[in-house]
């Protein structure tokens, strides 16, 4: 037999039109082999024309195949019941997992019954009829044979619920002759040969065209895990701040260095097996500096250095237990003790980024093993102010400026603080780390001089990595579920470190513009593929007497009050006619009705219509343009004004000011009453308007949201008056 693509062409020449299914039957081959031959022919150009069509069919599941072989569950239950009956527990025990569904179906079919002859004993199951016909098995046989049309759709739906059947969609090809149809396949040469050149045949030979869009072969190379990429960035920041890295490669630690040296009592819940992984072999360790051990024991049990201690019987047996370290502060303790043993104290700035282990319940954000980032500074006269200053410097280099500190408790630091940062995307403060000043009960037993204070702070490595690479589940970042392709293809980590806030705002705006350009480029290509001609760049119609219909749809409970404010500005530039309507999908209109104008619809430049309807979000439709969200409706209307004059509301402002407006608009995407109240109140307490000293688009949106929620206060009332005054100018 000739090769398969040629055979397909010959068959097509004979019948004129065929399908991949018919070809598979004609050649007695698997459909996938036929599909491969069709794809090979498609690569030749216009030899054939193909059309993909879909066929839905029923097929048996694994359980359905078992029923076809062994019989239905109800029939098998019936066959297991002898003429004299059988105890129900004994019957169910002999059936296995399918017994329950089989028993239920046999009962509903009226094949069996239950008799309770003995009140003390188990109920007896007996046959209600002498014989049965297994319709389920018969129906499945018909479907398996391709005669599923003879089985009622309702019956097939019931079998689908029982997971005996599943409906699958198969894709097949319909083939016809193409413009350049031929039954002879000639493979074009891929390259020029010396023979072609010497004979001159290259002049008439059709060479295979080069595919200049094809990608080259990928070169094999090692890849850094995302955690290592982010770790390298954090490490570089510490080094820029003059820190030295601590050796943190000892994962197994003694309870002495992990807990006792940190002035953590032996009865602390964190030392319980529910929170800590203890080592079984070797179970204990006894290599501690003897004099230091005695000072630690004394400060725990009796106190010292100005402390009364915990007043309990400190046990070396508890301190000797080996464990997987629960924090890298154990490494910091060893380094501070080593520093204290030097003849002359030298100030230290130390950091570590390494693994720690805790007996955590595994979920999307917690693992039993994770990485901890820790920074420690030791010097004379350090205060809490120094601690806050170091932390501010560190996080500023990460591009995080909005920080807050909340008092907290740690056994080995006092005072202690939790570190919070404002998350613009979530619109709230989130915890990002912990910090504090090490207690004298920890430092002085080590031998550090009086007056030396130590500040420390720490955070996790996994959480910022997940945020950076947009990973929702930590088990997709670490563990056996990690996608190696994700590790290979994720980009190098680059944390935004611009020190100037103005520079960072410009960077943010540039990123937003880049995304918009990428999206526009994609849409233009899509429109070109669909054969859609591009519309003019102007949103306004061109020509004498031309007008634009702008239709805004909104929920009655979310009246777009900003529309009334924009209307005042638009009427200064355009002739506008207005109307307000209520769709039948809602019971009553919203509280805003657009003020009527003296301009007729026929003579208007813009015909503005507000319709209250059952919609999820405020939406504007103008010609082929459809935009969702009240903030985006305002952007669109401001652009209309800017085509005629300078509205001074948005895009005609300086780039830095536009970035501030966008930031406020993004924060107001969360339209909850709490978010609107806190955002607006916080901004107008500092300045005349929400985005600075001038009325902008952000004020119109914020004022509209305040009216929707009936938010009022002396500050908001004064701000609303300033807006009204500016709109009248």
N, C-alpha and C positions, 0 to 999 in steps of 0.2 A: 504493500500500500504506500502511495506517495505521502509526503509529509502532510501534517494535519492542516496547516493554513491553506495549502493548495487544494486539498480535498474539500475544505469549506467553500472555496471559490467555485469549484466545479459543481458542487451541490447547489450553490446559489444561482449559478448560470442555468441550471436545469429547472429549478422551481420558481425563480424570480424573487421570491420573498420567503424568509424562514425565520425561525427563532433558535435561541441557544438550546432550548429544551428539545425541539424537534431534531436538531443536529445531534444531540447526545443520544437520542433514541435511535437515529439512523446509523450512527457509528458505534453504538453500544459502548459509549465512553461516559466517564463522569462529567457532569456539567462544568466543573471547574477547569477541566482540560480544554473544553470547548471555549470557555471564556478567555483562557490564556491565548488561544489561537486567534480569537477575535481581536484582542488587544494588540497582538502582533500585526494583524492586518491594518488596524487603525493607524499604526505608526508609519504606514507606507503612503499616507496622504489621503486622496479622495477615491481610493479603490473601492471601498464600501462605505455605506452610510449606516449608522447604528442609532438605535433609540432604546433607552432603558425603560422597562415597564415593571410594575410590581404585581406580585401574585400573593394573596393571602391564603394560607392553607392550615389545616389542623394536623397536628402530629402528637403521637403518644409521648407522655413523659416517662421517666424511668419507672415510676409507680404504675403508670398505665400499661407498660410492657409486662410488668409482673402480673397485673390482673389478666391480661390477654393470655398469659401462659398458665397461671394457676387458677384463674377464676376470680370473680368479684369478691369483695370482702364479705358481703352479706350471704353469697352462695356458699362460701367456705365455712361461715358460721353455721349455716343450715346443715351442711354435710357432717359437721362434727357432733351434731345432736343425735344420739341414738333413739330408737323407737320408744324406749321407756323414759327418756328425758335425762338430764344431767344437772348437777349442782352449778349454779351460776358462777361462783368463784373458781371452780375447777375448769369450767368452760373458758372463762376469760384468761386464766393462767396458761392455757394451752394455745392461745391465739397469738399472744405477743402484742406489738404496738398497734396492729391494724384491728384488733378485736373490738375496740370501743366503737369505731365508726361502722364496722360490720354489724355489730349487735343492734345499733341504733337504726340502720337501714333495714335490717331484717324485721325489726319490730314495726317500723312505719309501713313496710310492705304487707304486713299481716301474715308473715310466714311463721312466726314463733310467738309463744306466750310465756308468761311467768306465773308459776303457781306457788303459793306459800302454804304447803300442807302442814308443815311443822312450825309452830310459832317460835320455837327455840332454835331451829336449824336454819340452814341457808336456803334461799328460794331455789326452786327447780325450774329449769328452762325446758320446754317441750315444744315439739313441732305442732303447728296449727293446721298445716296441710300436708298431704302425702308427698308431693313432688313440686319442683319449681323449674322455671326456665330462666337461665342466666342471661337476661337482656343486656346487661352492661357489657359482658364479654362479647356478645354478638355484635353490639354497636361498635365496640372498639375494633373488632375484626373488619367491619365494613370500612371504618375510617382508615385503618391501616392499609386496606386494599385500594384506597383512592376513591371510594364510593361514599364520601362523607355527605354528599347531597341527599342521600336517602335517609339520613338521620336528622330528626327535627332539631332546629336551632336551639330551642329551649332545653332539650336534652343535652346537647353539646355544651351549653352554658353551665348546666348542672355538673357535668363531668369536669369542666374547667375549674369550678369552685372546689371540687374534690381533688384537684391537682392530678387528674388522670390524663387530661389533655392540655395542650397549649397552642395558641394561635401564633403562627410565625409568618413573617413577610419575607418572601424571596424576590430578589432582583434578577431579572432576565433581560437578554438582549433580543431586539427585533432587527434583522439584517435586510438591507436592500442593496442593489447595485449602486455604486457611486459614479460620479461624472467620468472618472478615469478607470472604470472597471476593466479588469483583465483577469484571465485565468492563469496567466504565467507570471510568476513572481521573479523579478530581477532585482537582486540586491545591489544597490549602488556601491561602488568602491569607496572606501573611507579615506584613502590617501593616494597621492601621485606616486607612480613607480617609474624607475628608469626606462622600462619597456614602453610605457605610455609616451614618454618624452621622445624617445628615439624613433618610434613608429608614427608619431603625430596623432595617435588616437585620443590623446587628452583633449583635443579640440572638440570632439563630438561626444566624449564620455561624460555622463551626468554623475558627478561626485556627490556623495552624501554630504549635506550641509552641516557645518559645525554648529553645535548647540553652545553658544557663548554664555548662556545663562546657567549651564550645568555647574554644579559645585565640584570642586576637586576632592580627592580622597582625604578623609580626616587623618591627621597625624596622631599617633598614640602619644599620650602625655599624662603625667600624674596630675591630680587635682586636689586643691585644698578644700576641706569641708567648710561650709559657711561659718561654723563656730570658730574655726582657726582664722578665717578672714577677718571677722569682727574682733577676735582676740588681738590680732596684730595691730589693728587700729587703736584699741584701748592701750595696748602696751606702748605704742608710739607716743600717745598723749602723756602717759606717766613719765616717759623718758624726757619729753620736752619740758616737763615741770621739775626736772632734776631728781626724780626718784630712782632708787636702785632696786633691782628685782631680787626677791628672796628665793632661796632654794625651797621648792614646795613639792618635792617628788616623793615624800614619805606619806603614802596614803594610810598606812596602818600606824596608829598613834596610841599612846597609853592614856587612860583616863586622867592621869596626873596632869599631863600637858594640855589635854583637850578640855578639861573641866576645872580641876583643883587649882592649877596655876592661875586661872582666870577668876579666882574667887567665886566659883560657882559651887554651891553647897552639894553635898553628896546625896541629899534627899530631893534634889531638883527633878521635876518630871521629865526634863530632856534627857536625863541619864537613865531612863527606863528603857527596857528592851523594846517597848512599843515604838520608840522614837529613834533608837540607835542600833546599829549592827555591831554586835560584840563578836570577837574572834574566839574560836574554840581551840585552835592550835597554831601558835602558842597562846595560851589563855591569859597569861600574865606577863608583866615586865617589871624588873626591879632596878633598872639602871637610871637612878635619879641622883643628882647632887645632894649628898647627905645633909649638909648645913641648910641648903635651900629648902629641902623637904621638911626639915624641922620648923623653919620659919613659916612655911605654908600651913603646916599642921597647927601651929600656935595661933595664927591669925584667923583660921577657921573656927577653932574650938574655944579659944580664950580671948581673941581680939589682939589689938596692937596697932601702933602707928595712928593712934587717935580713933580707932574703931573698936567696938565691943565684940565684933565677930558674930558668928551664928550661934555659939553656945551649945555645940553638940559634940559627941565623941567621934572625932575624925578617925577613919580606919584606913590603914595602908592597903588592906586587901581590896577595898573598893577603888582606890587610886591606881592599883597595879593592873586592873583589867585592861586588856587590849581591845581596840575597836577600830572601825573605819572612821576616820576623822569626820566630824559633823560640821566643821567650819575651818577655814584657813587661819583663823585667829590663833589656833594652836601653833602654827608656824611663826606668827608674829610674836607669841610668847617666848618661844625658843630664841628668836633673834634679839628680843629686848633683854633676855637674860644674858646672852652672849655679850651684848653691848655693855651691860652693867659690870661684867667681869674685867673690862679693860681698865688699865691704870688711870686713864683720864677719859672722862665722858666726852664723846664726840656726837653732836646732833645728827639725827638720822632721818631720812625720808625713804621709806620702804614700800614696796607693793608686791602683790602676788596675784596671779590669775590661774587657778587650778581647780581640780575636781574635789568635791566633798560628797558625803553619802549620808542619807537620812532614810529612816524606815517610813516613807510616805505612802499614802494610798495613791496608786497610779491613776491619772486622768489626763485630760487634754492639756493641762498646764503644769503638771507635777510629775517628776520622776524620782526614783530612789537615788539617782546619781545626777549631779548637776555641777556647774562651774560657778565659783564665787570670785568676784573681783574685790580686792581689799587694798586700801591705802592707809599707811601709818606714818605719823610725823612725831618725832620725839625731840624736845628742846626745852631750855629754861623759859619759864614765864609764859607758856602757851595758855590761851584762854579759849572760852567758847567762841569768841569773836574770830580768833584765828581759825578755828574749826570750820565755821561758816564761810570764812573767806577762801580757804583751800577748796572746800566743796564747790563754792560758786565758780572759782577759776576752772576746776576740773569740768564741771558741766557746761560752762560757757564754751570751752574748747570742743565739747560735743555738739554745740549748737543749741543748747537748752538754757534759756535765760530766766524763764518764769519759775522761780523756786519758792517753796514755803517749807518751814520746819515746824514739826509738831512734837511736843514732849512725849517721851516714851520710856519704857523700862527695859534695861538689860542688866544681868547680874554683875557684869564686869565693867560697865561704863556708867558714869554719873557726873554731870547730866547726860541723858541720852535723847536723841532726836530721830524721828522718822523724816525722810526727805520726800517731798511731794513736788510734782511738776504739772503745770497746766497743759492738758492735751487738747490742742485746737480741734482735732477731728472729733473727739468724744465730747468736747465742750465741758470738761470737768477736770478737777485735780486728781491725779493718780499717784500712788506711792511708787517710788523708783529706787529707794535705798534706805539704809539705816546708818546712824552715826553716833558719836559721843566721845567723851573723854574718859580714858581708862582710870579706874579707881586707885587710890593710894594703896588699898589692901592688896592690889595685884602688883603694883610697881615697886613699892618699897621693900617687900621681902626679896625681890630679885637683887637688890643692892644698888638700884639707881639712886643718884644723889637727891637730897631734898631740893625741891624747887623745879625738878624736871617733870614736865607734864607730857602726856602722850595723847594725841588725838587720832581717831580712826574712823573710817567710813567704808561701807561695802555695798555692793549690789550684785545681781546675778548677771550672767553672760547670756543665758538662753533667751530671756524675755526680749532684750533689745535686738537679738539676732532674729527672732521670730517676727518682730515688727519690721525690721529692715528688709527681710526677704518675703514678707507677707505669708507666713506659715501659721496656720490656725491651731494645729495640733502638735504638741512637742514631740509626740511619738513619730511624726513624719520628719523630725529634725535629728533625733538621736534614737538608735535602736535598729532592730531587724527590719522595720518597715520603711527605712530610708530608701528613697528612690535615687539610685546611683546617677541617673541621668540628671537629676536636680543638682547633685553635688558637682557634676561636671560642667553644667551649663550656666550656673548662677554666676553673676558678674563679681568682680573684685569689690570688696566693701570700701566705700568712700564716704566717710562721715562728714557732713557739712560743718566746717570749723571757722567760717568767716567771723572775725571778731567784731566787725562793724554791723550794727542792726540794719542800717540802711542798705548795706551790701547784701545782707541775707534776704531782705524784702525784694530786692531786685532779682536775686537768684530765684526766689520763689515765683516771681512774676514771669521770668524767662522760661521756667519749667512749665508753667501753665500755658504760655503761648506756644511752646514746643508741642505740647499735647494737643492743643487746638489745631495746629498746622498738620500734625500727623493724622488727626481725625478727618480734617477737610480733604487731605490728599487721598485718604482711603475712600471717602464718599465720592470724590470726583472719578476715581478709577471704577468704582462700582456703577456709577451712573453711565460711564462710557461703555462698560460691558453690557448694560441693559439697553443701550441705545437712546438714553435720555439726553436731550440737548441741554447744556448749562444755561441757567437763567441769568439775567443781568445782575451785576453786583449791587445795583441800587435796590433798596426795598420799596421805593416809591415808583408808581407807574409813570411811564414817559408818554408825552403827547398832549395835545390840546384837549382839555376837558376830561382827561383821564383822572380816575379816583381810585382810592385804595379802601377795600373793606377790611376792617380790623374787628374780629369777633373774639370776645373774651368770655370763657365759660368758667363758672366758679360754684362752689358749694354755697348754699344759703347761710350755713354757719360760719363760713370763712369769707365774708364779703371783702373784696379787694379795695379797701379804702384808699390805697395808694393811687388807684386809677383816677379818683376825683382830683387828687393833687396834680397828677401828670396832665390831666385835662386842662387845668388852669394854665400850665406852661405851654401846651400844644396850641391852645387857642390864640396865643400871641403870634404864632408862625403860620398856622394852617386854618383854612375854613373847615370846621368840623361839625358834622351832624351826629346826634347821639340818640340812643334808644335803649330801654331796659326791658327784658322779657323774662318770663318764668316757664321753664320746660315742664312737660307733663310728668316727668320722672320724679319731681319733687312736689311737696304739698304746699309750700309757701315760699315767697321770695326772700332774699336777704335784706338786711337793713339799709344797704346802700342803693340808691337810685341815681343814675347819672343825671346831672342837671341838663335840661333841654336847652338847645341853642336855637337861634333864629335862622340858622343856615338850613336850607332844604337839602334833602339827600341827593337830588339831581345836581346841585351846584357845589357840593362839598368836595374838598380835597381828600378828606378821610371820613369814612362812615364808621363810627365807633359804636359797637353793639355789645352790651353786657347781658349774658344769658345765665340765669341760675339753673343749674342742672345737677344730676347725680354723677359727679366726677370726683376722682380721687384727689386731684390737685388743680389749682388754677392753671388754665391753658389759654394761649392766644393762637388764633389762626388768621393768617393774612396771605391770601393767594396760596402758593405752594409751601409757605412757611408755617410750621406748627411747633410751638415752644411751650414747655411745661414749667411750672413754678412761678410764683408771684415775683420773685427776684429777677428771673429771666424775662418775664413780661416787661418789667421796668427797664431792663437793659435794652430790649428791643425798641420800646417807645422812645427812649433817650436817643438811640441811633437815628430814629426818624427825624427828631428835632435837629440833631447834629448835621444832617445832610443839608439843612437850610441855614442854620445858624449855630452858634456855640451855646449849648445848654449849660455848660459848666457843671454838669451833674456826674459825669463818669469818664468816658474815654478821651475827652479833650483835655483832661487834667494831666498834671505831670505823672510820670510813670510810678514814682514812689507813692503818690497819693492814691492812684488807682489800686495799687497793691494793698493799701490800708482798707480801702472800700471793699475790695474782694474778700479780705480777711473778715470784715464785719458781716458781709453777706453770707459767707460760709458758716459763721457761727450762728446765724439766724436761720439756717436750714432746719435746725431743731426748733420747731415752732411751739414747743410746750410752754405753758405759762411760766413755769419756774425759770426755764432758760432765758426766755424773752425778758423777764423782770430783772434777773441778775445781770444779764449782758447789757441791757440798755441803761439801767441805773448805774452800773459800774463805769460806763463810758461817759455819760453826761455829767457825772460828778466831777470829772477831771477836765472837761472841755465843753464848749458851747454846743457842738453837734457830735454825733456818734463817731464820725471819722475825722474829726479835727475842728477847725474854727470856721468851717464853711458848710452850708447846706449841700448835701450830696444825695445820690440815689439810696444810700444806706439809711438815711434819715426817713425817707418816704416809706421804705419797707418796714423799718422799726416802728414808726408811728402807726402804720396800718395794723401791725400785729398787736400793738398795745390796745388799739380800739377794738380789735376782734376779741381780746381777752378781758376787756374792761379794766385794764391795768392803769392805776392812777396814783399819783403822789405829788407833793408840791414841786419836786424837781422835774418830774415828767410833764406836769402842767405848764411849767415855765418854758420847758424845751418845746412843747407843742405850740406855744404862742410864738416862739422865735421862728419856727417853721412856717406858720401861717403868715407872719410878717414878711418873711423872705419870698413867699409865693406871690404876695401882692405887689412886690416891687416890679 
